[in-house]
Each structure stands twice: as structure tokens, then as C-alpha cells.
């Protein structure tokens, strides 16, 4: 009998090879919030009127440097889309990114007031 013919209660139904990617829910680091953990944010609330923005436009909108933008992409905070040679960032991703930054800033600000000063 082959392995597929025998039901093994310990092994999951799907046997993942090293080349296949696991579902996003399995690959999230602990404590990492995914897109499902935040409500959809209207990009117009942040003044974003276009569907996508180029890298140069994104740098201008966020007032950050190219290195910081690519670091956010590497962390998975923003998802780039390639259209030919052009790299685009969706307005929805930018709005979610800004909402997360705002929530983190509020959380760290209120945490500072909770500490007792000696």
C-alpha cells in the first residue's frame, strides 16, 4: 500500500513539498495581523483618488524614502504589482497600510500614558 492509500490521523491530508507555498494563514508570524483582521478602508478617506500609484507617486504620497518603501514591501506591509516594467501599488493597500500605521501610533501613544512615572 502506498502512503496515499492509508489514512494517517497524525499527518494532514495535504503533503506539502518544499516547492509549494503553504496557505497564508499558516505562514503568518504569531501576532501578525493580516488583511482579514482589519476592516476594508476606503482609500478616499486618505485622499487617494487613483486605483494604483507608481513608486514615485507612492514616495511622494507617504513622504518617505525609496529604502523605507522597499523595506515596507519586504516586510509585507505593501504589495507591489508589476505591469510590464512598471511597479504599481494599489490605493487599497496604501489605505490599509496607513490605517495600520495610525492604529500602531495610537496604541503606542496610549501605552506611554499607562506607564507610571517615578
ZASE-907044 format. One record per residue (C-alpha): residue number from 1; residue in three letters; x, y, z. Coordinates in Angstrom, 3 decimals, padded with zeros to 6 digits. Layout:
N
+-----+--------+----------+----------+----------+
| num | residu |        x |        y |        z |
+-----+--------+----------+----------+----------+
| NUM |    Ala |        X |        Y |        Z |
...
+-----+--------+----------+----------+----------+
***
This chain:
118
+-----+--------+----------+----------+----------+
| num | residu |        x |        y |        z |
+-----+--------+----------+----------+----------+
|   1 |    Unk |  000.000 |  000.000 |  000.000 |
|   2 |    Unk |  001.181 |  003.476 | -000.756 |
|   3 |    Unk |  001.072 |  006.338 |  001.665 |
|   4 |    Unk | -001.925 |  007.931 | -000.047 |
|   5 |    Unk | -003.995 |  004.780 |  000.378 |
|   6 |    Unk | -003.535 |  004.663 |  004.151 |
|   7 |    Unk | -005.289 |  007.339 |  006.203 |
|   8 |    Unk | -002.836 |  008.584 |  008.780 |
|   9 |    Unk | -004.501 |  010.537 |  011.626 |
|  10 |    Unk | -001.223 |  012.257 |  012.534 |
|  11 |    Unk | -000.334 |  013.505 |  009.059 |
|  12 |    Unk | -002.504 |  016.179 |  007.441 |
|  13 |    Unk | -004.434 |  015.370 |  004.274 |
|  14 |    Unk | -002.155 |  017.561 |  002.180 |
|  15 |    Unk |  001.532 |  016.695 |  001.962 |
|  16 |    Unk |  003.444 |  019.900 |  001.184 |
|  17 |    Unk |  006.603 |  019.724 | -000.850 |
|  18 |    Unk |  009.377 |  022.227 | -000.281 |
|  19 |    Unk |  008.475 |  023.983 | -003.553 |
|  20 |    Unk |  004.842 |  024.586 | -002.697 |
|  21 |    Unk |  003.751 |  027.512 | -000.596 |
|  22 |    Unk |  001.583 |  026.970 |  002.423 |
|  23 |    Unk | -001.631 |  028.962 |  002.732 |
|  24 |    Unk | -001.146 |  032.488 |  004.055 |
|  25 |    Unk | -002.842 |  031.658 |  007.366 |
|  26 |    Unk | -000.185 |  029.023 |  008.101 |
|  27 |    Unk |  002.744 |  031.238 |  007.153 |
|  28 |    Unk |  001.818 |  034.289 |  009.229 |
|  29 |    Unk |  004.120 |  035.008 |  012.147 |
|  30 |    Unk |  002.439 |  034.889 |  015.530 |
|  31 |    Unk |  000.809 |  038.190 |  016.377 |
|  32 |    Unk |  000.896 |  039.361 |  012.760 |
|  33 |    Unk | -002.362 |  040.855 |  011.607 |
|  34 |    Unk | -003.473 |  040.001 |  008.113 |
|  35 |    Unk | -005.840 |  041.743 |  005.766 |
|  36 |    Unk | -008.790 |  039.865 |  007.256 |
|  37 |    Unk | -008.017 |  041.315 |  010.686 |
|  38 |    Unk | -008.621 |  044.893 |  009.520 |
|  39 |    Unk | -011.838 |  046.184 |  008.027 |
|  40 |    Unk | -011.600 |  047.406 |  004.466 |
|  41 |    Unk | -010.552 |  051.031 |  004.374 |
|  42 |    Unk | -011.843 |  053.435 |  001.766 |
|  43 |    Unk | -008.791 |  054.917 |  000.011 |
|  44 |    Unk | -010.689 |  058.175 | -000.495 |
|  45 |    Unk | -010.611 |  058.671 |  003.274 |
|  46 |    Unk | -006.862 |  059.226 |  002.888 |
|  47 |    Unk | -007.207 |  061.397 | -000.214 |
|  48 |    Unk | -006.261 |  058.583 | -002.598 |
|  49 |    Unk | -008.215 |  059.132 | -005.808 |
|  50 |    Unk | -006.458 |  056.785 | -008.257 |
|  51 |    Unk | -006.683 |  052.974 | -008.274 |
|  52 |    Unk | -002.901 |  052.475 | -008.313 |
|  53 |    Unk |  000.170 |  054.610 | -007.755 |
|  54 |    Unk |  003.675 |  054.334 | -009.162 |
|  55 |    Unk |  006.673 |  054.044 | -006.867 |
|  56 |    Unk |  007.493 |  057.742 | -007.347 |
|  57 |    Unk |  003.902 |  058.756 | -006.586 |
|  58 |    Unk |  003.837 |  056.481 | -003.522 |
|  59 |    Unk |  007.048 |  058.056 | -002.226 |
|  60 |    Unk |  005.507 |  061.494 | -002.684 |
|  61 |    Unk |  002.211 |  060.499 | -001.008 |
|  62 |    Unk |  003.836 |  058.848 |  002.012 |
|  63 |    Unk |  006.704 |  061.364 |  002.287 |
|  64 |    Unk |  009.207 |  058.566 |  002.779 |
|  65 |    Unk |  012.365 |  057.483 |  001.004 |
|  66 |    Unk |  012.756 |  054.690 | -001.521 |
|  67 |    Unk |  014.609 |  052.491 |  001.002 |
|  68 |    Unk |  011.779 |  052.793 |  003.521 |
|  69 |    Unk |  009.204 |  051.950 |  000.852 |
|  70 |    Unk |  011.049 |  048.830 | -000.251 |
|  71 |    Unk |  011.540 |  047.823 |  003.394 |
|  72 |    Unk |  007.749 |  048.013 |  003.860 |
|  73 |    Unk |  007.314 |  045.875 |  000.751 |
|  74 |    Unk |  009.840 |  043.343 |  002.040 |
|  75 |    Unk |  008.026 |  043.163 |  005.409 |
|  76 |    Unk |  004.788 |  042.503 |  003.546 |
|  77 |    Unk |  003.132 |  045.759 |  004.593 |
|  78 |    Unk |  002.622 |  046.726 |  000.942 |
|  79 |    Unk |  002.220 |  044.516 | -002.114 |
|  80 |    Unk |  003.710 |  045.715 | -005.392 |
|  81 |    Unk |  002.102 |  044.855 | -008.715 |
|  82 |    Unk |  004.222 |  044.606 | -011.836 |
|  83 |    Unk |  002.671 |  045.803 | -015.090 |
|  84 |    Unk |  005.369 |  045.307 | -017.675 |
|  85 |    Unk |  008.363 |  047.164 | -016.289 |
|  86 |    Unk |  006.218 |  049.459 | -014.152 |
|  87 |    Unk |  005.785 |  048.771 | -010.432 |
|  88 |    Unk |  002.438 |  049.856 | -009.013 |
|  89 |    Unk |  000.969 |  049.988 | -005.513 |
|  90 |    Unk | -002.814 |  049.659 | -005.095 |
|  91 |    Unk | -004.615 |  052.503 | -003.353 |
|  92 |    Unk | -006.442 |  049.974 | -001.167 |
|  93 |    Unk | -003.097 |  048.591 |  000.057 |
|  94 |    Unk | -001.864 |  052.111 |  000.761 |
|  95 |    Unk | -005.024 |  052.912 |  002.727 |
|  96 |    Unk | -004.705 |  049.711 |  004.781 |
|  97 |    Unk | -001.014 |  050.479 |  005.383 |
|  98 |    Unk | -001.836 |  053.991 |  006.598 |
|  99 |    Unk | -004.652 |  052.679 |  008.812 |
| 100 |    Unk | -002.272 |  050.156 |  010.418 |
| 101 |    Unk |  000.332 |  052.879 |  010.992 |
| 102 |    Unk | -002.297 |  055.091 |  012.588 |
| 103 |    Unk | -003.547 |  052.266 |  014.846 |
| 104 |    Unk |  000.017 |  051.415 |  015.923 |
| 105 |    Unk |  000.751 |  055.082 |  016.657 |
| 106 |    Unk | -002.401 |  055.421 |  018.767 |
| 107 |    Unk | -001.617 |  052.178 |  020.617 |
| 108 |    Unk |  001.964 |  053.222 |  021.393 |
| 109 |    Unk |  000.840 |  056.702 |  022.415 |
| 110 |    Unk | -001.772 |  055.402 |  024.851 |
| 111 |    Unk |  000.689 |  052.804 |  026.181 |
| 112 |    Unk |  003.025 |  055.661 |  027.128 |
| 113 |    Unk |  000.337 |  057.218 |  029.322 |
| 114 |    Unk | -000.304 |  053.940 |  031.112 |
| 115 |    Unk |  003.220 |  053.774 |  032.483 |
| 116 |    Unk |  003.762 |  055.233 |  035.912 |
| 117 |    Unk |  006.352 |  057.935 |  036.091 |
| 118 |    Unk |  008.645 |  057.901 |  039.013 |
+-----+--------+----------+----------+----------+
***
